[in-house]
Amino acid sequence: MIYGLYLSTAGMISQQYRQDVIANNVANVDTAGFKRDVAVFRARQAAAMERPGAMRYAQPVLDDLGGGILANPTYTVFRQGAPELTYNDLDVTIIGSGFLAVRSPDGTTSYTRDGRMTVDTQGYLTMATSSNRVLDTAGGEVQLDPGLPVQIAADGTVSQAGQVINVLGVSDFDQPQALRKVGENLFQAPPQLAARSVAGHFKPGSFERSTVDPTTELVAMIQAQRAYEANASLIRVQDQTLGRVVNDLARNI
């Protein structure tokens, strides 16, 4: 009976985590370049199966039931988002895989699919939503004349007054799932994951929409809520049954 309480509790915790992931997706339905996350779980073996040498006694029936579920690292779906036209000269959608590399004021390099950009007072090309500076193909910051209009071509070349000033850098990874979301619509790579420079393909005058589908997320939210409630009901039933065993069985002996 206690074993059943543990299994149902694990189910409630897992569904709560799943709801948190879904809620974050819904909150970013209008975030440019946002990539949808999926909560992933795996079956947890019973303790006797995980550490067969550590337990002196085992219960074959209960061991075959398993140990509930555990959360795996969240899976990010890196599919292409639909471009939304803005006709802004400093907006670009990355076509295909890859990320814009940006440098924060503290010198940290991060990566983003948000192609909305602006030129700051010093002439540096930055993200429109932060002070992170966009990098070129050589990993340097792109500096422009803030008094002149800017044109960005489909191959990433940045021009002013008919002169090519720089080329936007695009970085890609062999294992993008190893990237870590750090907020502000940015990803960071662990030390063992090296970025490689690739040819950039852009759709100027647009930005990439979020890959979150509100209908899909709301359906998943309802499913997670029902699974949570089912586990909560099982806990109540098992608690009531255990209470009767403790109170009534001793009285009838």
N, C-alpha and C positions, 0 to 999 in steps of 0.2 A: 504493500500500500504506500509506504514512504517512497518507494521507487517510482511509483506513478506520479507522486507529487513533484519529484525532481524533473521527470520528463515534461510534465505540463508547464512547470516553471520555466524550463529551458525554451519551450515553445513560445511562451509569452514574451520572454526577453528577446528572442529572435524576431518575432513579429513587430515588436516595438522598434527595434533597430531598422527593420524593413520600412516601417512607416516614416521614420526619420529621414531615410534616404529618399523616399518618394516625395516627402514634403519639401526637401531641398530642391528636387527636380522641379516641382510645381512653382516654387518661389523664383526659379530662374527661367521660366518659360519665355520671358522677353529679354533675357541677357544675351547680347551678341556673342556668337561663337561658343556658347556654353555646350558642353558635352554631357549627355544624360548618363547617370550612374545607375547601376543595377546591383541590388543586394544579393549576394551569393552565399549559399550555405552548403555545408557538408554534413554527412551523418557522423555522429560521434559514437565510437564503440563503447561498450561497457568497460568499466574499470578493469575487470578481469581479463578482457581481451587486449586492452591497451598495455597493461603491465602484468602479463600472466605470471611472472615470477615473484611479484610483490604481494600477491594475495594467497593466503594459505587455503582458504575455502572458496568455492565458487558455486553458483547456482545456474546450472545449464539453461533452465527455462528463462530466467531473467536475462542472462547474458545474451541469448539469442534475440531478445527484444531490442538491443542496442542501448545507447546512452543519450538519445535525443539528437539535437542538431547543434552545430556551432557555426558562427559566421566566418566566412572566408574573406579575404581582402575584397573590397568593393570593386566591381568591374565597370570601367568607363567605356562607353560605346563611342568610338572615334569615327563615326560616319559623317559624311559631308552634309552640312546644313544648307538649306536653301538660301540663295542670295536675295537680299532685299535692296532694291534700288533706292538710292538717296540722291544721286547726281552730285554728291559732294566730291570735289577733286581729291580730298585726302582720305576717302574711304575706299578700302579694297576688300574683296573676298578672296581668300586663298582657295584655289581650285585644286582638289586632290589632297594628298596627305602633306604634312609639314606644319610648321609653326613660325610665327614671327618671333625673333629673339629680341628681348628688351632688357635694359639695364636699369635697376632701381638706384635711387640716390646713394644707397650704402654700397653700391658696386656689385650687388648680386645679379646674376643673369637668370632670367626666367623666360618662359615661352607662353605664347597666347595665340588663339585663333581670332581674337577680336581685332579686326582690321580698321577700326575707327581711329583716326589719328588727327593731330593738330600740330601747329608750330608754336613753340613757347617764345617768350620775349627775347631769349638768347639765340633764337633761330634753330633750336634743336627740334627734330621730329619726335614727338612723344605720343603716347597713348592718349586718346581723348578723355579717358576717365581717370587718369593718374599722371604723375610726373615721370613715369618710366620712359626712358628714351629708347626709340627703335634703333636697331643695329643694322649695319649693312652686311654685304657678303663677306667682308674681312673681319667682322666683329667689332667694327668701330661705330661710333655714334654718327648719325646723319645730321649735318648742320647745313642750314639753308639761309637765304636772305629773307627775313620775315616781311620785308616790304614788297616782295614779288610773288605773283601767283605760282602755284606748284601744279605740275602735271605728273601723274604716275601712269606708266604704260602697263600693258598686260604682262610684260616680262619683268616688271619690277623696277625699271629704270625711272629715276626721279629727275625731272627737268625743270628748269626755270629760264624764262626768256629764250627758249629754244636751245639751251645748252644742257647736256646731261651732267647732273651734279653727282649722282650716286646711284647705287642699285640696292634695293631692299634685300636683306638676307632671309633665306628660308632654311630652317633647320628641321631635320627629321631624325627619327630614332628607329632602331631595329626592334625594340621592345617598348612601344609607347605605353603599355599597361604599367610599366615601372615608374612612369611619371607620377608626381604627387601634386594634388591640388593644394594651393597655399593661399587661396583667397584672391580677391580683386581680379578674378577671371584669369589667373595665372597658374602655370605648371612649373615645377622645378624637377630637375633630373638628379637622381642619386649619383654619388661619385663614380660608381662603376658603369654608369650608362653614358656613353659618349654621343654627343650630337654630331651629325654629319650634314654638311652644307649641300643643298640640292637646288636645282634650277627652279625658280619661282614662276608660278602661273597664277595670274590674278584676274579678277573681274573688277576693273576700276569703277568708281561711282556707286559702290554697293557695299554692304557688309553681310557677313554670314549670320543667319538666324540661329537661334537655339534649336537643338535636335529634340527637345522635349515636346511630346504630343500630350496636351492636357487630358484628352479623353482616355488615353492609355493609362496615364498616371492615376486618374481618379478611379478607374476600374481596379487597378492594382491596390489602391488605398482601401477600397471597400473589401477586397479579398483579404488583405492583411488584417483589417479590423475584425472581420468575421472569424478569422483563424485565431486572433487574440482572444475574442470573446468565447470561442469554443474551448480553448485551453483554460480560461478562467472558470468556466462552468465545470470542467472536469476537476479542477482543484476543489471547488465547493463540494461536488459529489464525493470525492475521495476523503475530504475532511469530515463530512457528515458520516460516511461509512466508518471511518477510523474512530470517530467519537462513539458510535454505537458499539463497536467492538470493545473499546475500553470500558464503557459504562455498563452495557447490558450483558456482555459475556461474563464478566466477573460476578454479576448479580445472580446469574442463572447457574453458576457452578456450585 
